[in-house]
Amino acid sequence: MNRAERTKLLIEVGRKQALEMADQIANTYEIVEVQPPREGLVMVKLRESAQQSLFYIGEVLVTETKVKIRNVFGTGIVREMEPELSRALAIIDAAFKGDFPETKQWIPVMEQLKMELELEQQNIKRSIERTKVQFNTMSL
């Protein structure tokens, strides 16, 4: 599982697990905050479908944290003002980059979160399908 998938799972359905994982690492290793949680703005790009050109749709408020564990750096970025989650994501990122032994125990948790996210997405899709208009059944 790559970094983007892992981060998406932890943000979307695994916030509680992310904080627990970060605590587990914090209790075992010394964590140096290279950059404490701070808010910033990020420009969001969008591709226009007709001409395939990129343009900026607007700005999003994010919270970013950078940590160092041993000689490994980790970064955590999350939308809105969520310093605890941002810090937890940075710690988890560093732990996976450093291939810490604790990360092996987290693989089943990540797989469970992946199944939960898929189930949640299926429920949303079913909800949308129920309200979708079937034009081929409408009479003229």
C-alpha positions, -999 to +999 in steps of 0.1 A: +000+000+000+015+033-010+016+066+009-014+082-009-037+052-003-026+050+034-032+087+040-066+086+023-077+056+044-066+072+076-083+106+068-115+092+054-123+063+078-095+058+102-089+090+122-092+071+155-067+045+144-043+071+131-041+088+165-036+053+182-008+044+157+009+078+163+007+073+201+022+038+198+052+053+180+054+084+203+056+060+233+085+041+218+107+066+199+118+102+203+099+125+179+114+158+168+089+182+154+108+198+125+077+219+117+049+220+143+013+219+130+006+251+111-022+263+088-017+273+052-034+277+019-030+253-010-041+262-046-064+234-061-059+226-097-086+212-120-085+200-155-111+215-178-126+186-198-132+202-232-097+217-238-078+196-213-062+227-198-054+231-161-067+260-141-069+269-104-103+265-089-095+281-056-077+277-023-081+251+005-071+256+041-047+228+052-027+219+083+008+207+077+033+190+101+068+177+096+085+153+121+118+135+123+121+101+140+156+088+142+169+099+107+136+096+089+113+125+080+076+123+078+050+148+065+013+151+074-011+173+055-049+175+061-077+198+051-090+223+077-075+230+111-067+196+125-033+197+142-036+164+160-044+144+129-018+163+109+009+154+135-004+118+136-001+114+098+034+128+099+045+103+125+029+074+106+045+086+074+079+086+091+073+051+106+064+036+072+094+053+055+117+040+082+102+006+080+097+005+118+086-030+132+053-015+144+042-009+108+039-047+102+011-048+128-007-020+111-011-038+077-043-057+089-057-025+103-051-008+069-068-037+051-098-034+074-100+004+068-098-003+030-129-026+033-147+000+054-141+027+028-152+005-001-184-003+018-191+034+025-185+043-011-209+015-022-236+028+002-232+063-013-234+049-048-266+030-039-281+061-024-274+080-056-287+052-078-321+053-059-327+089-069-314+086-105-340+093-132-344+066-157-352+085-189-357+053-210-388+044-188-404+078-192-431+081-218-431+107-245 
